[in-house]
Amino acid sequence: MTTPPTPLRGGFVPGADRAGTPQPGDLALAVAGRRLLTGPGGRFPRVAELPADSAWVPLGTLDEVPVWGVELADEQALPGRWQSWRTLAAELPAPLADLAGRALAVLTWRRTHRWCGACRAELADVPGEQSRRCPDCDLYVPMQLSAAVLVAITRPGSAGGPDELLLVRHADGPLKMWALVAGYVEAGESLEAAARREVGEEVGLALDAISYFGSQPWAVSGPGVLLAGFTATAADPAAEPVVDGRELTQARWFPLDALPAELPSAYSISRWLVDHVAARPAG
């Protein structure tokens, strides 16, 4: 069974304190577009290994060591290996993957939120926060997260057989991958309401016994995405899924003892949910 990874001692703590000065031994995350720089052994560099005139942005601490980020316009500006978050998350423990996701989110947000959307003045950083404020009209612009839900839906198996799990194939995902119903939370919705709505829209099923499972920062779908996972049972055990034809291409019930091999990656909350449901006692 795959379980959520155990954080390293101390772990990653987000922060935005600009009062300090980057020290040579502090961790440094360089971002170019949607990729991050790693050095020998896949490690992140130290401040001393990057140009002294870098425009450092505080990201927090990792095991009490300060972490700084810097955005580069060109991957060729520094030697090393540039990798996507998906690749890094598959190789690194959770605190480092979370840190990499924060670097992408913070630096992308800063690049895309430089100007006031109300009066067009240049925004100023708010001390101690990852947010900005307009010096002319006082508009406050916090860095925002995009919340999304995913749901592991089960039903009793037929004739006393094992319970079954609903798996789907997304139109915009890997063609052979079987995954869970998922979607973004709308303004004014609770997480539970979003889970029920997405399941109703995508496969036409109603839910019973919906329970929160856990969450995971997720930078594959875009910087600043937070996934919230749920388990649920189908309200009508005899109901069959009907795909919407836009976001999904297939939806099928699979016995928990005969799940397909093409499942989400082990580092994803989607896989943690699948493994959690598959490991539950029968009945």
C-alpha positions as CSV (number, residue, x, y, z in Angstrom):
1,M,0.0,0.0,0.0
2,T,1.3,3.5,-0.9
3,T,0.9,6.0,1.9
4,P,1.5,9.7,2.2
5,P,5.2,10.4,2.7
6,T,6.4,11.2,6.2
7,P,7.9,14.7,6.4
8,L,11.6,15.2,7.2
9,R,12.5,16.4,10.7
10,G,11.4,20.0,10.9
11,G,9.9,19.9,7.5
12,F,9.2,22.8,5.2
13,V,7.6,25.9,6.7
14,P,6.4,28.6,4.3
15,G,7.5,32.2,5.0
16,A,7.8,35.6,3.5
17,D,10.1,37.5,5.9
18,R,12.2,40.0,3.9
19,A,14.1,41.3,6.9
20,G,17.0,38.8,6.6
21,T,19.7,38.6,4.1
22,P,20.5,35.5,2.1
23,Q,23.5,33.7,3.5
24,P,25.9,31.5,1.4
25,G,24.7,28.3,2.9
26,D,20.9,29.0,2.5
27,L,19.0,26.9,0.0
28,A,18.3,28.5,-3.4
29,L,15.6,27.6,-5.9
30,A,16.0,29.0,-9.4
31,V,12.9,28.9,-11.6
32,A,12.7,29.4,-15.3
33,G,9.2,29.2,-16.6
34,R,7.8,25.9,-15.2
35,R,11.1,24.3,-14.5
36,L,13.5,24.3,-11.5
37,L,17.3,24.0,-11.4
38,T,19.0,21.0,-9.7
39,G,22.6,20.2,-9.3
40,P,24.6,17.0,-8.8
41,G,22.6,14.3,-7.2
42,G,19.3,16.1,-7.9
43,R,19.9,18.5,-5.0
44,F,18.9,22.2,-4.9
45,P,21.8,24.6,-5.0
46,R,22.9,27.0,-2.2
47,V,22.9,30.8,-2.4
48,A,26.6,30.8,-2.9
49,E,26.3,28.8,-6.1
50,L,24.1,31.4,-7.8
51,P,24.9,34.9,-9.0
52,A,25.5,37.4,-6.2
53,D,23.2,40.0,-7.7
54,S,20.1,37.6,-7.8
55,A,16.8,39.2,-7.0
56,W,16.0,36.9,-4.0
57,V,12.5,36.2,-2.8
58,P,12.0,34.5,0.6
59,L,10.2,31.2,0.5
60,G,10.4,29.9,4.1
61,T,12.6,27.4,5.8
62,L,13.5,23.8,5.4
63,D,14.6,22.1,8.6
64,E,15.2,25.6,9.9
65,V,17.5,26.6,7.0
66,P,16.2,29.7,5.1
67,V,15.1,29.1,1.5
68,W,15.2,31.7,-1.2
69,G,13.9,31.8,-4.7
70,V,14.9,33.6,-7.9
71,E,13.3,33.7,-11.3
72,L,15.4,33.6,-14.5
73,A,14.4,34.5,-18.0
74,D,16.6,31.8,-19.6
75,E,17.5,28.3,-18.5
76,Q,20.9,28.8,-20.2
77,A,21.8,31.4,-17.6
78,L,23.0,28.8,-15.1
79,P,24.5,25.3,-15.5
80,G,22.7,22.3,-14.1
81,R,19.7,20.2,-14.8
82,W,16.3,21.9,-15.3
83,Q,13.4,19.7,-14.3
84,S,9.6,20.0,-14.2
85,W,7.8,19.7,-10.9
86,R,6.3,16.4,-11.9
87,T,9.8,14.9,-12.4
88,L,11.0,16.3,-9.1
89,A,8.0,15.2,-7.1
90,A,8.5,11.6,-8.3
91,E,12.1,11.7,-7.0
92,L,12.1,13.8,-3.9
93,P,10.5,13.4,-0.4
94,A,7.4,15.5,0.3
95,P,9.0,18.5,2.0
96,L,11.3,19.1,-0.9
97,A,8.5,18.6,-3.5
98,D,6.3,21.0,-1.5
99,L,9.1,23.5,-1.4
100,A,9.6,23.2,-5.2
101,G,5.9,23.8,-5.7
102,R,5.9,26.9,-3.5
103,A,8.8,28.3,-5.5
104,L,6.9,27.9,-8.7
105,A,3.8,29.4,-7.2
106,V,5.4,32.4,-5.6
107,L,7.7,33.4,-8.4
108,T,5.0,32.9,-11.1
109,W,2.5,35.0,-9.0
110,R,5.0,37.8,-8.6
111,R,5.7,37.8,-12.3
112,T,2.0,37.9,-13.3
113,H,0.9,40.3,-10.6
114,R,3.2,43.3,-11.0
115,W,0.5,45.9,-11.9
116,C,-2.7,47.1,-10.2
117,G,-5.7,45.7,-12.0
118,A,-7.8,48.7,-10.9
119,C,-5.6,51.8,-11.6
120,R,-2.6,50.3,-13.4
121,A,0.0,51.5,-10.9
122,E,2.9,49.3,-10.0
123,L,2.2,47.2,-7.0
124,A,4.4,47.2,-3.9
125,D,5.3,44.2,-1.7
126,V,3.6,44.0,1.7
127,P,6.2,43.3,4.4
128,G,6.1,39.9,5.9
129,E,3.5,38.6,3.4
130,Q,3.4,37.1,-0.1
131,S,1.0,39.8,-1.1
132,R,1.1,43.2,-2.8
133,R,-0.7,46.5,-2.3
134,C,-1.3,49.4,-4.7
135,P,0.4,52.6,-3.5
136,D,-2.2,54.7,-5.4
137,C,-5.6,53.2,-4.8
138,D,-4.7,50.8,-1.9
139,L,-5.9,47.7,-3.6
140,Y,-4.7,44.6,-1.7
141,V,-3.6,41.7,-3.8
142,P,-2.8,38.5,-1.9
143,M,-1.3,35.4,-3.5
144,Q,-4.2,33.0,-4.1
145,L,-4.5,29.3,-4.3
146,S,-6.7,27.3,-6.7
147,A,-8.5,24.6,-4.7
148,A,-9.5,21.4,-6.4
149,V,-11.2,18.2,-5.2
150,L,-10.8,14.5,-6.1
151,V,-13.1,11.7,-5.0
152,A,-12.6,8.0,-4.6
153,I,-16.1,6.6,-5.1
154,T,-17.0,3.0,-4.1
155,R,-20.0,0.7,-4.2
156,P,-20.7,-2.8,-3.0
157,G,-19.7,-5.5,-5.4
158,S,-22.3,-7.9,-6.9
159,A,-23.2,-11.2,-5.3
160,G,-21.0,-10.7,-2.3
161,G,-17.9,-9.9,-4.4
162,P,-15.4,-7.2,-3.4
163,D,-16.3,-3.6,-3.3
164,E,-15.8,-1.7,-6.5
165,L,-14.0,1.6,-7.2
166,L,-15.0,4.1,-9.9
167,L,-12.0,5.1,-12.1
168,V,-12.1,7.5,-15.1
169,R,-10.0,8.5,-18.0
170,H,-9.6,12.3,-18.5
171,A,-9.7,13.8,-21.9
172,D,-6.7,16.0,-21.2
173,G,-4.6,13.5,-19.2
174,P,-2.5,10.5,-20.2
175,L,-4.6,8.4,-22.5
176,K,-4.2,5.1,-20.7
177,M,-4.2,6.5,-17.1
178,W,-7.1,5.5,-14.9
179,A,-7.7,8.2,-12.3
180,L,-10.3,9.7,-9.9
181,V,-13.1,12.2,-10.7
182,A,-11.6,15.6,-10.0
183,G,-12.3,19.3,-10.5
184,Y,-11.8,22.9,-9.3
185,V,-13.8,24.4,-6.5
186,E,-16.1,27.3,-7.6
187,A,-16.4,30.6,-5.7
188,G,-19.0,30.2,-2.9
189,E,-18.7,26.4,-2.7
190,S,-17.5,24.2,0.2
191,L,-15.1,21.4,-0.7
192,E,-17.8,18.8,-0.1
193,A,-20.3,20.7,-2.3
194,A,-17.6,20.9,-5.1
195,A,-17.0,17.1,-4.8
196,R,-20.7,16.3,-5.2
197,R,-21.1,18.8,-8.1
198,E,-18.1,17.5,-10.0
199,V,-19.2,13.9,-9.6
200,G,-22.7,14.7,-10.7
201,E,-21.5,16.7,-13.7
202,E,-18.8,14.3,-14.9
203,V,-20.3,10.9,-14.3
204,G,-24.0,11.5,-13.3
205,L,-23.8,9.9,-9.9
206,A,-25.0,11.1,-6.5
207,L,-22.9,10.5,-3.4
208,D,-23.4,9.2,0.2
209,A,-21.0,9.0,3.1
210,I,-18.6,11.6,1.8
211,S,-15.5,11.9,4.1
212,Y,-12.4,14.1,4.0
213,F,-9.2,12.1,3.4
214,G,-6.3,14.7,3.1
215,S,-4.7,17.3,0.9
216,Q,-1.6,17.9,-1.2
217,P,0.0,20.9,-2.8
218,W,0.0,20.1,-6.6
219,A,2.1,22.0,-9.1
220,V,1.4,19.8,-12.2
221,S,-1.9,21.4,-13.0
222,G,-0.4,24.9,-12.5
223,P,1.3,26.9,-9.8
224,G,-0.6,27.3,-6.6
225,V,-3.0,24.3,-6.8
226,L,-4.2,22.6,-3.6
227,L,-5.8,19.2,-4.0
228,A,-8.3,18.0,-1.3
229,G,-9.2,14.3,-1.4
230,F,-12.4,12.6,-0.3
231,T,-13.8,9.1,-0.1
232,A,-17.5,8.5,-0.8
233,T,-20.0,5.8,-1.6
234,A,-22.5,5.8,-4.5
235,A,-26.0,6.7,-3.3
236,D,-27.4,4.2,-5.8
237,P,-25.3,1.0,-5.9
238,A,-26.9,0.0,-9.1
239,A,-26.2,3.3,-10.9
240,E,-23.7,3.2,-13.8
241,P,-21.6,6.2,-14.7
242,V,-22.3,8.3,-17.7
243,V,-19.4,10.4,-18.8
244,D,-19.9,14.0,-19.8
245,G,-18.1,13.6,-23.1
246,R,-16.0,16.7,-22.6
247,E,-13.7,16.2,-19.6
248,L,-13.9,12.4,-19.4
249,T,-13.6,9.8,-22.1
250,Q,-14.3,6.7,-20.0
251,A,-15.6,5.7,-16.5
252,R,-15.8,2.1,-15.1
253,W,-16.3,0.3,-11.9
254,F,-13.3,-1.9,-11.0
255,P,-13.3,-4.6,-8.2
256,L,-10.8,-3.6,-5.5
257,D,-8.9,-6.8,-5.9
258,A,-8.6,-6.3,-9.7
259,L,-7.6,-2.7,-10.2
260,P,-5.8,-1.7,-13.5
261,A,-2.1,-1.3,-13.6
262,E,-2.4,2.2,-15.2
263,L,-2.9,4.1,-11.9
264,P,-1.6,7.6,-10.8
265,S,1.9,8.0,-9.7
266,A,2.9,6.9,-6.1
267,Y,3.7,10.5,-5.0
268,S,0.2,11.7,-5.8
269,I,-2.8,12.0,-3.4
270,S,-4.9,10.4,-6.1
271,R,-2.8,7.2,-5.7
272,W,-2.9,7.5,-1.9
273,L,-6.7,7.5,-2.1
274,V,-6.8,4.5,-4.4
275,D,-4.4,2.5,-2.2
276,H,-6.3,3.6,1.0
277,V,-9.6,2.4,-0.4
278,A,-8.1,-0.8,-1.8
279,A,-6.6,-1.7,1.6
280,R,-9.9,-1.3,3.6
281,P,-11.4,-4.5,5.0
282,A,-14.1,-6.1,2.8
283,G,-17.7,-5.1,3.7
